[in-house]
Amino acid sequence: MRLAKLSFTLFALQIAGAPGFTDAARAAESTCDRACLNGFVDQYLAAVVARDPARQPLTMTAGYTENGQTLKLSEGMWGSLITMGTYKLYFADAKAGQAGFFGTLEEHGHAAILGLRLKFENRKIAEMEKMIIRSTARGSFQVLRI
């Protein structure tokens, strides 16, 4: 019986490796529409709030920058106490496999604005780029009224 399972597994792997089949499977796997991309943004933000970069699917060569500086995933905002705010603006380019986000948050109790861009390869994050605008020494952000 164990030999039969092994034979079936090898047969399935051969079919999966057949020319044409893997190309179609790869294309189907990598296709991610706007809702899919926004879901990855939400998953990323949840990982930031949890301070756990391992909660997201990453490529082996995934790169991370924060405010123009290349950092390790455990550095920068990943160590901060983050609470997401109520303002959230998502944007996505399914053709290019990229998604972005602008939103408010609190970092250690101080207001901040987050700009985020994620680049995907085969439904895994290949690039993460964050811009964080933190509140000034004068207090929170000023709202101009005209």
C-alpha positions as CSV (number, residue, x, y, z in Angstrom):
1,M,0.0,0.0,0.0
2,R,2.9,2.4,0.8
3,L,4.4,1.6,-2.6
4,A,1.1,2.5,-4.3
5,K,1.0,5.9,-2.5
6,L,4.6,6.6,-3.5
7,S,3.8,5.6,-7.2
8,F,0.7,7.8,-7.3
9,T,2.7,10.7,-5.8
10,L,5.5,10.3,-8.4
11,F,2.9,10.1,-11.2
12,A,1.2,13.3,-9.9
13,L,4.5,15.1,-9.9
14,Q,5.3,14.0,-13.4
15,I,1.9,15.4,-14.6
16,A,2.6,18.6,-12.8
17,G,5.9,18.9,-14.5
18,A,4.5,18.3,-18.0
19,P,5.3,21.0,-20.5
20,G,2.5,23.5,-20.9
21,F,0.7,22.4,-17.7
22,T,3.2,24.1,-15.3
23,D,3.1,27.4,-17.4
24,A,-0.7,27.5,-17.1
25,A,-0.6,26.6,-13.4
26,R,2.0,29.2,-12.7
27,A,0.0,31.9,-14.6
28,A,-3.2,30.9,-12.7
29,E,-1.3,31.0,-9.4
30,S,0.3,34.4,-10.0
31,T,-3.0,36.1,-11.1
32,C,-4.2,38.3,-8.3
33,D,-7.0,40.9,-8.9
34,R,-7.6,44.1,-6.9
35,A,-9.5,42.3,-4.1
36,C,-6.7,39.8,-3.8
37,L,-4.0,42.5,-3.7
38,N,-5.9,44.5,-1.1
39,G,-6.2,41.3,1.0
40,F,-2.4,41.0,0.9
41,V,-2.1,44.6,2.1
42,D,-4.5,43.8,5.0
43,Q,-2.4,40.7,5.8
44,Y,0.8,42.8,5.7
45,L,-0.8,45.5,8.0
46,A,-1.9,42.8,10.5
47,A,1.6,41.4,10.6
48,V,2.9,44.9,11.3
49,V,0.4,45.4,14.2
50,A,1.4,41.9,15.5
51,R,5.1,42.8,15.1
52,D,5.5,39.5,13.3
53,P,7.0,39.7,9.7
54,A,6.7,35.9,9.4
55,R,2.9,36.3,9.1
56,Q,3.3,37.2,5.4
57,P,4.3,35.2,2.3
58,L,7.7,36.5,1.2
59,T,9.9,35.5,-1.7
60,M,13.4,34.4,-0.8
61,T,14.9,37.7,-1.9
62,A,12.2,40.0,-0.5
63,G,13.5,43.5,0.1
64,Y,12.3,46.1,2.7
65,T,12.8,49.8,2.8
66,E,11.5,52.3,5.3
67,N,11.7,56.0,4.7
68,G,14.3,55.3,1.9
69,Q,16.5,53.1,4.1
70,T,17.1,49.4,3.4
71,L,16.4,47.6,6.6
72,K,16.1,44.0,7.9
73,L,12.5,42.9,8.4
74,S,12.9,42.9,12.2
75,E,14.0,46.6,12.2
76,G,12.2,49.9,11.9
77,M,8.5,50.0,12.3
78,W,8.4,46.2,12.9
79,G,9.4,46.8,16.6
80,S,6.9,49.6,17.2
81,L,3.6,49.3,19.0
82,I,1.2,50.1,16.2
83,T,-2.5,50.7,16.2
84,M,-4.2,51.2,12.8
85,G,-6.3,54.3,12.4
86,T,-9.6,54.7,10.6
87,Y,-8.4,56.4,7.3
88,K,-7.5,53.7,4.7
89,L,-7.0,54.2,1.0
90,Y,-6.0,51.2,-1.1
91,F,-4.8,51.2,-4.7
92,A,-3.8,48.3,-6.8
93,D,-2.3,47.5,-10.2
94,A,-3.1,43.9,-10.9
95,K,-1.3,43.9,-14.2
96,A,2.0,45.0,-12.6
97,G,1.4,42.9,-9.5
98,Q,1.7,45.9,-7.1
99,A,-0.5,47.3,-4.3
100,G,-0.4,50.3,-2.2
101,F,-1.9,51.9,0.8
102,F,-2.2,55.2,2.5
103,G,-3.6,55.3,6.0
104,T,-3.4,56.7,9.5
105,L,-2.0,54.9,12.5
106,E,-0.6,55.4,16.0
107,E,3.0,54.4,16.7
108,H,3.6,54.2,20.5
109,G,0.5,56.4,21.0
110,H,1.7,59.1,18.5
111,A,-0.2,59.9,15.3
112,A,1.5,58.9,12.0
113,I,0.6,58.5,8.3
114,L,1.7,55.4,6.5
115,G,2.4,55.1,2.7
116,L,3.0,51.5,1.6
117,R,3.9,49.8,-1.7
118,L,4.1,46.1,-2.1
119,K,5.3,44.2,-5.2
120,F,4.3,40.6,-5.7
121,E,5.8,37.6,-7.5
122,N,3.6,34.5,-7.6
123,R,1.5,35.6,-4.7
124,K,4.4,36.3,-2.5
125,I,5.8,39.7,-1.5
126,A,9.0,40.6,-3.3
127,E,9.3,44.2,-2.3
128,M,8.0,46.2,0.7
129,E,8.4,50.0,0.7
130,K,7.1,52.2,3.5
131,M,7.1,55.9,4.1
132,I,6.1,57.0,7.6
133,I,5.2,60.5,8.4
134,R,5.4,60.9,12.2
135,S,3.8,63.7,14.2
136,T,5.9,66.7,14.9
137,A,7.4,68.0,18.1
138,R,4.5,70.5,18.2
139,G,2.0,67.7,18.7
140,S,-0.2,65.9,16.3
141,F,-0.8,66.8,12.7
142,Q,-2.4,70.1,12.0
143,V,-5.6,70.3,9.9
144,L,-5.8,73.4,7.7
145,R,-9.3,74.9,7.5
146,I,-10.0,77.2,4.6
